[in-house]
Amino acid sequence: MNVKAICTAALVLLPSLVFGQEFEVASIKPSAPSAPGKANVGLHIDGAMVRYSALSLNLYLGMAYNLKNYQISAPDWMASERWDITAKLPDGADPKQIPEMLQTLLHDRFQMKTHRETKAFPVYGLIVGKGELKLKEPPADAPVEGGEPPQRIANVAVSGSNAGTTVTYGNGSYFTIGDNKFVGRKLPLAIIADALARFADRPVVDMTNLKGNYDFSMEFSPEDFRAMMIRAAIAQGAVLSPEAVKLVDASSGDTLFTAVEALGLKLDSRKAPLEMLVIDQALKTPTEN
């Protein structure tokens, strides 16, 4: 059983972009199969062209509505089937309009009917612990000529193999999970919380009020790391063998909590009202491009 290969897809984590008019043109096609043991997904914006690759409808909806996976109630097939989208922005469009354009595209091509509701969730609040904060703030980006800060481009890439998974956000911001380590560079706490949630039994919500970008590193024993990877796969809906599930049951389950506390943070059990997007109806095949 190749646990790492099974878990690669479970570590795909794209940020919630806060970007309505429609795309000028757009195509939606089924994604080509990935090579065995590898995964390459992402979002790339180059001028007026927007390209998404190998994402499920659940991930597209999360990006379009600024919601996490656990805030979307949808049929199982929407989390498993992968699609590529290529779209062109109309003249004069602001990239901040992309999510609303994506909403329109998904509703139109998949004939979606949805509604919103609020539900109380048990969550882990990511808070500052009692000890010294061990997160490190990296040096500020060097100023460019003219005094303007470097422009951030909305490019996100996720690459995975049997060796691990890396999610990059551009401008030196990324995290990587592999080789019994979880390492992040130049990440805001909201993204760190989202990443931690992949290994937890409930959502993780950033409640630290820390506004910077941070570097961090966590290291685990091979046995604990393997159990965390399996737990992440199960949380994302992967169906694993009884032998793999036994590995999770045999682990203490508090490894992640201990690693977070070593950073000067804490995962605190709480309840929080979270907005849900419920998919009432959707086509399994989009209408023609």
C-alpha positions in Angstrom: 0.0 0.0 0.0 1.5 3.3 -1.1 0.1 5.6 1.6 2.0 8.7 0.4 0.6 8.4 -3.1 -2.9 8.0 -1.8 -2.6 11.1 0.4 -1.2 13.4 -2.3 -4.6 14.7 -3.4 -5.7 15.2 0.2 -3.0 17.9 0.7 -4.2 20.1 -2.1 -4.7 23.5 -0.5 -5.5 26.5 -2.4 -6.2 29.9 -0.8 -9.6 31.6 -0.6 -9.1 34.5 -3.0 -11.1 37.6 -2.3 -11.5 39.0 -5.8 -19.4 40.7 -11.4 -19.4 40.5 -14.8 -18.7 37.4 -16.9 -15.6 36.0 -18.5 -15.4 37.1 -22.1 -14.9 33.5 -23.1 -14.3 30.3 -21.1 -13.9 26.6 -21.6 -14.3 23.7 -19.1 -12.8 20.4 -19.9 -12.1 17.2 -18.0 -8.6 17.1 -16.6 -6.1 14.6 -18.1 -5.1 11.8 -15.6 -2.0 12.6 -13.5 1.1 10.4 -13.7 1.1 7.6 -11.1 2.2 9.0 -7.7 2.1 12.6 -8.8 -0.3 15.5 -8.8 0.0 19.0 -10.4 -2.9 21.4 -9.8 -3.2 25.2 -9.6 -4.3 28.6 -10.7 -2.3 30.9 -13.0 -3.2 34.4 -14.1 -1.2 35.8 -17.0 -2.5 39.2 -18.1 -6.1 38.6 -19.2 -5.9 34.8 -19.3 -6.9 32.8 -16.3 -6.1 29.1 -16.1 -7.1 26.6 -13.5 -5.9 23.0 -13.7 -7.1 19.7 -12.2 -9.5 21.1 -9.6 -12.7 19.5 -8.3 -16.0 21.5 -8.4 -15.8 21.7 -4.6 -12.5 23.5 -4.9 -13.8 25.8 -7.6 -16.8 26.7 -5.4 -14.5 27.3 -2.5 -12.5 29.8 -4.5 -15.6 31.4 -6.1 -17.4 31.9 -2.8 -14.4 32.3 -0.4 -15.4 29.2 1.5 -13.5 26.3 2.9 -14.2 22.7 1.9 -16.2 21.9 5.1 -18.5 24.9 4.3 -19.7 23.3 1.1 -22.4 20.6 1.1 -22.5 18.9 -2.2 -22.8 15.5 -3.9 -19.8 13.2 -3.5 -18.9 13.3 -7.2 -18.3 17.1 -7.0 -15.3 16.4 -4.8 -13.7 13.7 -7.0 -14.1 14.6 -10.7 -11.4 17.1 -11.9 -11.8 19.9 -14.4 -9.5 22.4 -16.3 -10.9 25.9 -16.9 -9.4 28.4 -19.3 -11.0 31.8 -19.4 -10.3 35.3 -20.7 -11.1 38.5 -18.7 -13.0 41.2 -20.6 -11.2 44.4 -21.3 -10.7 46.6 -18.3 -11.7 43.9 -15.8 -10.1 43.9 -12.4 -8.7 40.5 -11.2 -10.7 41.1 -8.0 -13.8 40.3 -10.0 -12.6 36.8 -10.9 -14.4 35.0 -8.1 -17.8 36.5 -9.1 -17.1 35.6 -12.7 -16.3 32.1 -11.6 -19.6 31.9 -9.7 -21.4 32.9 -12.9 -19.5 30.4 -15.0 -20.1 27.4 -12.7 -23.8 28.2 -12.2 -24.3 28.6 -16.0 -22.4 25.6 -17.3 -23.3 23.1 -14.6 -26.9 24.5 -14.2 -26.4 24.8 -10.4 -29.0 25.6 -7.9 -27.8 26.6 -4.4 -28.8 28.1 -1.2 -27.0 29.4 1.9 -27.5 28.5 5.6 -25.6 28.9 8.8 -24.5 26.0 10.9 -22.7 25.8 14.3 -19.5 23.8 13.9 -17.1 22.4 16.5 -13.8 24.0 15.6 -10.3 24.4 16.8 -9.4 28.0 17.4 -5.8 28.7 16.6 -4.7 31.0 19.4 -1.5 32.4 20.9 -0.2 30.1 23.6 1.3 31.0 27.0 4.9 30.5 26.1 7.2 32.3 23.7 6.0 32.7 20.1 8.4 30.6 18.0 7.1 31.7 14.6 9.7 33.8 12.7 8.9 36.9 10.6 11.1 36.8 7.5 12.9 40.0 6.4 10.7 42.5 4.5 10.9 42.4 0.7 13.5 44.8 -0.7 11.9 48.0 -2.0 11.8 48.4 -5.7 12.8 51.4 -7.7 10.3 54.2 -7.2 9.4 53.0 -3.7 6.4 50.8 -4.7 6.1 47.5 -3.0 6.5 44.4 -5.2 3.3 43.4 -6.9 1.6 40.1 -5.8 0.3 38.0 -8.7 -2.4 35.5 -8.0 -0.6 32.4 -9.0 -1.0 29.3 -6.9 0.6 25.9 -7.8 0.3 22.6 -6.0 2.8 19.8 -6.9 2.9 16.4 -5.3 4.6 13.0 -5.5 5.5 10.1 -3.3 8.1 12.3 -1.7 5.6 14.9 -0.5 3.5 17.9 -1.5 4.4 21.6 -2.0 1.9 24.5 -2.3 3.4 27.7 -3.6 1.7 31.2 -3.6 4.4 33.3 -5.3 6.9 35.8 -3.9 8.6 33.2 -1.9 5.5 32.1 0.0 4.9 28.3 0.2 4.5 25.3 2.4 5.8 21.8 1.9 4.7 18.5 3.6 7.0 15.5 3.3 10.0 13.7 4.7 8.3 13.7 8.2 8.3 17.5 8.2 5.8 20.4 7.7 7.6 23.6 6.7 6.2 27.0 5.8 7.7 30.2 4.5 6.2 33.7 4.5 2.7 32.5 5.3 -0.2 34.4 7.1 -1.8 32.6 10.0 -5.0 32.1 8.0 -3.2 29.8 5.6 -1.3 28.1 8.4 -4.7 27.4 10.1 -6.1 26.0 6.8 -3.1 23.7 6.4 -3.3 22.4 10.0 -7.0 21.6 9.5 -6.0 18.9 7.0 -4.6 16.9 9.9 -7.3 17.6 12.4 -10.8 16.1 13.1 -12.5 19.5 12.8 -12.0 22.9 11.1 -9.2 25.2 12.3 -10.0 28.9 12.5 -7.3 31.6 13.0 -8.1 33.5 16.1 -4.5 34.8 16.8 -5.0 38.4 15.6 -1.4 38.1 14.2 -1.2 40.1 11.0 2.3 39.2 9.7 3.7 36.5 7.5 5.7 33.8 9.2 8.2 31.0 8.8 7.9 27.8 10.8 9.0 24.2 10.8 7.5 21.1 12.5 9.1 17.7 12.5 7.5 14.4 13.4 8.4 10.8 13.9 7.9 8.6 10.8 5.0 6.7 12.5 3.2 9.9 13.6 3.8 11.6 10.2 2.3 8.5 8.4 -0.7 8.6 10.7 -1.3 12.3 10.1 -1.1 11.8 6.3 -3.7 9.0 6.5 -5.9 11.1 8.7 -5.7 13.9 6.1 -6.7 11.5 3.3 -9.7 10.2 5.3 -10.8 13.8 6.1 -10.8 14.5 2.3 -13.0 11.5 1.6 -10.4 9.0 0.5 -11.4 5.3 1.0 -8.5 3.5 2.6 -7.8 -0.1 3.6 -8.6 -1.3 7.1 -4.8 -1.7 7.6 -4.3 2.1 7.0 -7.1 3.0 9.3 -5.5 0.9 12.1 -2.4 3.0 11.8 -4.4 6.1 12.7 -6.2 4.3 15.6 -2.8 3.2 17.0 -1.4 6.8 17.1 -2.0 9.1 20.0 -3.8 11.7 18.0 -2.2 14.6 20.0 1.0 14.8 17.9 -0.3 17.8 16.0 -1.3 19.6 19.2 2.1 19.2 20.7 3.9 20.4 17.5 1.6 23.5 17.4 2.3 24.3 21.1 6.1 24.1 20.4 5.5 27.0 18.0 4.0 29.1 20.9 0.5 28.5 19.6 -2.5 26.4 20.7 -5.4 24.6 19.2 -8.4 25.3 21.5 -11.7 23.5 21.2 -14.6 25.9 20.5 -17.9 26.2 18.6 -18.4 28.8 15.9 -21.3 29.6 13.5 -20.0 29.1 9.9 -21.8 29.9 6.7 -22.6 26.9 4.4 -23.2 26.7 0.7 -25.6 23.9 -0.1 -25.7 22.5 -3.7 -29.3 21.5 -4.4 -28.8 20.6 -8.0 -26.0 20.4 -10.6 -25.2 18.7 -13.9 -22.5 16.1 -13.9 -21.4 17.3 -17.4 -21.2 21.0 -18.2 -23.0 22.5 -21.1 -20.9 23.0 -24.3 -18.2 25.7 -24.3 
